[in-house]
Amino acid sequence: MYNPGNATPDTSEAAATADRFPARERFAVGAQYIGGRLARGTSGRTHAVVDPASGAAVYRYELAGTDDVDAAVAAARAAFPGWAGATPGERSDALHRFAAVVAERAEDFARAEALQCGKPLKLTREFDVPGTIDNIAFFAGAARHLQGQSAGEYSGDHTSYVRREPIGVVGSVAPWNYPLQMAAWKILPAIAAGNTVVLKPAELTPLTSLLFAQAATDAGVPDGVVNIVTGTGQEAGEHLVAHPGVAMTSFTGSTPVGRRVAELATATVKRIHLELGGKAPFVVFDDADLEAAANGAVAGALINSGQDCTAATRAYVQRPLYEAFVERTAALMETVRLGDPFAAGTDLGPLISHAQRDRVASFVERARAHARVVTGGEAPQGELKDGAYYRPTLIADAAQDSEIVQSEIFGPVLVVLPFDSDDEGIALANDTPYGLAASAWSRDVYRANRATREIKAGCVWVNDHIPIISEMPHGGYKASGFGKDMSAYSFEEYTQIKHVMFDNTAVVRKDWHRTVFGDR
């Protein structure tokens, strides 16, 4: 992955991608964004952004080192007093302008995201970018609604009220699967509440995070409020999380890395927000609409090539529908069109890298010893052979305690298991360490309502799987972490609560003073 040579890509690489997104020209200065300006990293090492559809390097840059993190934190700390002191209306106005700038540049964002991630353009144009613009618009409004508890005389002699105040500098670490949306989820509630941010995107996918920060500056968000450091997790990420100038850490990624983040953050008693792994159950009861469930399973399992922590990964189907569900879902998976992310008609792009493709393939190969691969289970050849592609895969008849059922695969793989009673179906749904998302499929409102109560997950859909909206929170139970992204609930993550108490009596010697000196 690392290239210690010249940071400039060769002409053939640049020419091959110029019509997709001209990363070389747009970020010629570097892949760090500190104090409102692009800059080169100072780690002494370089990294290549690789188009996973072709395996070609499309942009090379100098990685951030600890000095860059220090500079970004210093810029964020310098910007904090002014931004925290701005009125909610002023912050709201800046975010409204921010939404307008991103909307004007929507095609740039869509193409950059497709290039670095391998996402089909229809996904970036119809999901990633519009969702991000909506998120900015939501927080532009929410910035004016940072409410505390109503004032009141709870002691009788005093008036109490609650203030919500920003925490300070937030050091955030985002993953590679949804770089643009994760940048938005990390940055927007934080700055809407008056904080400043240093974001470390995944070194594989920095392009849209840099575009996002530039758009914020161009919209009038003050320099230093949004900073980007693009480096490795071991160097830039760990230094950011442990930095004494950072007041809060927000991390999205795997559960094992989340444990490391928590370990580092607690050394300086930081606020921590963790959105970690998932293994979402998809529970189909025997009264469900089979066609709707099969369509929902294919879409819910394959979105973003299955690289989604809320993706449907474990389908539990009540036995009367089991064989029909397996047959119909396999048939639908076989209609999904793999291809060039920039080509019309492509449904599914590659995985993020060849290493990730090989990891997914290894799970499937090990599962063959104890389960049935119904469809897929291989990388395509022909014109797609150089990309990190993997065919949509359906696996049936695996054991509940097997690796393929219990572990997060993060690829286009769905495992289907049967169940008999409703009790068993719900128990199986809860039988992993994770609890990020789930869905229940039934035409019986009482049955579905029971599932929403008893499945332990931060989001439970009924007769659908995947949709999210800015007004509602996103976050998990159990090993899927804690805290919420999006919605007004996210302000609970990015604000401090202060109780203010006024004496109303003007009495010099209060009655309670006798507990310390004197008598009544």
N, C-alpha and C positions, 0 to 999 in steps of 0.2 A: 504493500500500500504506500509506503513512504518512498520518496524519490529525493535523494540528497543533491541532485543535480540542479540545473538551471530551472528557475521557477516559471519560465515562459514556455507554453506548449508549442509544439512544432506547427508549421503552417498547414499541414494536411489535416491535423486534428481540428484546428480552428475553422478551416474551410468546410469540413464535413458537418459542423454544427452551427455555422453562422446563420443558416436559414431557420434554425430551430430556436436557439436563444444565444445571443453573442456574449457569452460569459466572459470570454477573454477581454473584450473591449470594455464591458460594463464594470469589471472589477480589476482593471489593470493595476490600480494602485495597491490592491491587497484585499484580504478577506477579513480584516478586523474593522470594526466601526466604533470609534471611541471619541466621545466629546463632539459628535456631529460630523465626523470625517472618517473616510476610509483610510486604512493604514496597513502596512505590512506587519506580519508577525515577527517576533524576535527570538523564536526558539532555536533557530539555526537549522530547522528541518522543514521540508516541503511535503505537500500532500496533493494528490490528484483527485478531483471529482470525476467519477467515471460514469458514463452513460451505460446503465445496466442492460439496455437493449442491444448494444453492440460490443460492449467491453472496451470501447475507446475512451481515453482520457479527454475530457472536454475543457478542463480548467485546472491549472496548477497554482498553488499559493503557499505562502509561508505560514506555518502553523503558529498559533499564539503560544507564548511561554508565560512564565509566572510574572515577568515584568509587564507584559501586556494586560494581564488580569489586574495587577496592581494599578496600572494607569486607568483602566476602565472603572474600577471601584472608586478611585480618586475623582474621576469625572462625575460619576453618579453621586458621590457624597457632596461634591461642590454644587451640583444642580439641585440637591434635595431641598434645602431651605426655601428657595424661590418657588419650586414646584409645589411643595407641601403647603406653602403660604398662599398659593393662588386660590381664588374662590372656586367652589364647585362649578359655577357657571363658566369661568374661564377655562377650566380643564375640559368641561363638556364641549365648549366651542372648538377647542383644539382637536378633540376627538372627532367631532363632526367633520371638520376639514380633513382630517386623516382618512376617514371613510371615503370622502369624495376623491382624494388623491389615489387611493388604492383602486377605486372603481374606474378611474380614468386609465389606470395602468393594468387593468385586469388581464389583458392578453399577455403582457409581459410576465406577470405572475404565473399564469396558467402554463406558459411554455417553459419557463424556468423550472417549475415544479415537475413537469412531465420529463424534462431532460435529465434532471438529477436523480429522480426517483424511478423512472420507467413507468409512470402512471399514464394511462390513456388520456388524451386531451379531453375527452368527454367527461372524465372524472374530475380533472382539475378545473375545467370550465364550468361544470354544472354542480360541483360539490365543494371542492377545496376553496376556490376563490370566492364564490358567492357567500359561502358560510362564514368566511373570514370578514368580508365586508359587513355582513349582518351582525357579526360579533362586535365589530368596532362601533357600529351604529347603536347597538344595545348598550354598550358601556358608556357611550357618549350621553345617553339619557340617564343611565344608572348613576353616573358621577354626581348628579344633582339630588340623589336620594340616599345619601349616607345617613340613615336615621338611627338614633339611639332610643332608649326607653323614655317614655313621657316623664316630664318633671313632676315631682310630687313631694308632699310633706310626709315621708314615711316614718320619721321618728316623732313627728309632732312639732318639734322645735327647729327643724332644719328643712331646707328644700334641697332635694337631690335630683341630679340628672346625669345622663350618660353621654359622653363624647366618644365618637369614633375618630381615631387619629391614625395617620400613616405610620408604618413601622420604621421605614428608613430605606436602605439599599437592599433590594431583593436580588439574590444570586440564583438564577434559574438555569436548569439543564434540560434540554429538549431532545427527543429522539428523532430518528431518521424516517419514520414511516409516514408522518404527516408534518413535514417541517414547517409549512406555512401556518397551518391551523394550530400547531403546538406553540409556535412563536406568539400567535395571537392570544391563545389561552393563558400563556405565561405573562405576557406583557400587559394586556389590556386591563384586567381587574386591578393589577398592581398600580399602574399609573393613573387610572381613574380615581383610585383612592388617595393619590398624592405621593406614592412611593416613586423611587427611581429604580431602574433595572439594569443588571448586567446579565445577558443571556448567552449561554454557551450552546449553540446548535451542534448537532452531530457533525463531525468533520467530513462525513460522506456527503452531506446535503446542506451546505451553508447558503446557497444562492438566494432563496426566497426570504430567509431571515435578514440578509443584507438589504434586499429590496424593501423589506418591511421597515427597517430602521431608517433607510433613506426617505421613504414616504412620510414617516413621522416627522422628520426634520423639515421636509419640504412643506408639510402642513402647518408648521409653526410650533411644533412641540420643541421646547428649548433644548439646546445642545446638552448632552450628558444625561438626559432623562432616560433615553434608550441607548444602550451600548451592546455591541456584539463582540464576543471573543471566540474565534474559531480555532480550537485546539483539541488535543486528545483528552479523554476523560482522566487518564492517570496524571497528566500534568496540569492542564488548564482547569479541568473540571474539579479535581480534588483541591487545588489551590483556591478556587472560587468558593467552594462549599466551606472550607475551613477558614476563610479569610476573616480576620477580626473586624474588618470594616463592613462586613455583610451582616445584616440583621435577621434575614430570613432566607431559607433555601426552599425552592420549589423544584421537584424532580419528577419527570415522567420517564419510565423505562422499566427494565426488568426488576423482578423482586430481589434477586441476589445483589444487584448493584444498588438498589434502594436501601438494603441493609447497610452497605458501606457508606452511603450518603448519610444515613441516620447516625452512624457511628462518628463520622467526621463532624457533623453539625452539632451534635450534643456536647462536644468538647468546648464550644463557645456558647452553649445554651441558646441556640438559634430556634426560632419558630421553624417548623418543618411541615411541608406539604408534599405528600408522596402519592403519585398515581402510577401503580405498578402493573404487574402482569394480569392476564385473564385467561379463562378457559370456559367461555360462555356456553351454558347449556341451552338447548333448543328443545323444549318439551312438547311433544305432540300427543294430545289425548285422542281417544278413539272416536270422538264426535267431531273432530276438527275437519275443516275443508281440506281434503288431501291435496288438491291442485294448488291452493293458496300456500299450504305449508311447504310443498316441494319447491315452488318458486321462491318462497321466502328463504328457504334453506340454501339454495344455490346463490342467491344474491347476498345473503347474510354471511355465507362462508367465504365467498370469493372476492368481496369488495377489497380493493387495493391489494389484489393477489393474496388475500388472506392475512396480510400484514397489518392487522388491526386488533388491538387488545380486547375489543368488544365483539369481534367476529364470532359467528356461530361455529363452534368447533366440535361440540358433542351433541348430536341429535338423539334424544331418547323418545322412542315411538312406541305407543301402546300396541300390544301384540296384534290385535285385529288389523291394524293399518301397516304393520312393519314391512312386510315384503313388498306391498304396493308402493310404499314410500321409497324404499331402496330402489326399486325399478324405475320409478318416475324421476327421482332426483338424479340418478345416473344418466338417464336419457337427456335431461335438461343440461347437465354438466357437459355432455358431449356436444352440445350446440354452441358452447361459449367459444368465441373466436379469439385466439391468441394472435398477436401481431405487433407491428411497429406502433409505439404509442402515439406517433404523430399521423398515422394513417387513418382515414375514415373507415369505419367498420370494425375497428379493433375494440374488443370487449375487455381483454385482459392483457396486461403488459408483463414484463419480467419481474422477478423479485429484485430486491435492492442490490444484490451482488451475487457473484458466482459462489462465494463462500456460504451465503445464506441459502441459495438453491441447493447446494450440496448438503447442508445441514438438514433441510426439509427432506431431501431424498433419503438421507440416512435413517430418519424416523420411519419412513414408509418401508424401507428395506427390512428393518428389524421387525416391523409389524407383520410382515408376510409369514413369519414363522407361526403365528398364532391367530391371524385374522385373514379376512378375505378382501383383497383389493378388487373392487367392483369395476372401477373405471379409473383411468389415469395412471399415476404411479410411475411416471417417466418424464424425462426432458425431451422436448421435441427436437427433431433433426431438421435437415433442409435449410431453408433460409433463416431460420431462427436459432441455429445451432450455436452461434457465437454469443448469443445473449443469455441472460440468467433466467431463462424461462423454465416453468414446470407445469405440466398439464394439471387441470383440475382433477382432484383425486377424491374418490369416495371409498371408505373402508367400512366393512360391516363385520359384525360378529366378534369384535374384540372383547376382551375381559375388562371389567370395570377397573381393576387395579393395574392394568397394563400401562406401559409408558405412553403409548399413543393416545390414551384417554386422559391420563393424569398430567402430562407435561405440556407446556406451551410450545407449539410447533412454529407458529408465525409463518404460515404458508397456506396455499390453496388446498387444504386437506380437511375433510369433514368425516368424522367417525360416527356411525349409527349403531345404536344398541336398542334392544327391545326391553319393555317393562310390562308388568301385568297390572297391578293395582295402582291407583292414584298415589297412595302412600309411598309405594316403591319409586314411582317416577320422580316425586319431589325429593325423596331421600337421595336418589342417584344424582339429581341435579346439584345437590348441596355437597356431594362427596368428592370435593377437591379442596386444596388450600385456598383457592381463589374465590372472589366474589365481586367481580366488577359489573357484569351484565348478564342478562338471561332473557329468554322469551318463553311464553306459554301460548299454546295453540288450542283453542276450544271454542265451540259455539255456546257453551253453557256458562252464563255469567257467574254463577256461584263457584263453579270449578275453577274458572280463570281467576276469580278474585281470591280464592284460597291460595292458588299458586303465587300470586303477587305478594301475599302476606308471608308465605312460608319459605319461599326461595330467598336465600341470603345473598343478595346482590344489590349494588348501588342503583341499578336501573333494571326494571323488569318490563319488557314490552308484552303486549297481548295482541296476538295475530299480526305481528310484524317483528322485524329485527333489524336494528342499526340506526334508524333516524334519531337525530339529536336536534335540539333547538336552543338558541341562546338564552331563552328565559328560564330554562330548567337546568338543575345542577348535574354534573357528571363527576363521579368518584366512586370508590369501591368499599367493600367490606373485607375483612380477614387479610390475607396476604396480598390483596390487590391495593392495599394502602389506605390512606385516610386524607380527608380534605376534599374540597370541591372546586372544580373548574366551572367556568361559565356561571350565569345567573347571578342574582343579588346575593346568593349564599356565598359566593366567592369572596365577597367583601369581608366575611368573617375570617378568611384566611389572611387577608392583606391589610387588616386594620387592628389597632390595639384599642381595647375598651378602657375608658377612664371614667371613674365615678367622681363627680364633683359635688361637694356638699357645703351649703351655706347655712350659717347660724342665722336664725330669724329673731332671736330674743334681745340681742344687744346687752345681755347680762354679762357682767365682768366675771363673776364667780359662778360657774355652772354647778348644778346640783350634783353632777357626777364627780366633780373634783374632790368630794369628800372621801371617795374611795382611795385617794392618794394622800390628802392632808385635811385635818380638821374634822368637825362634826357638822351635822345638819344645822 
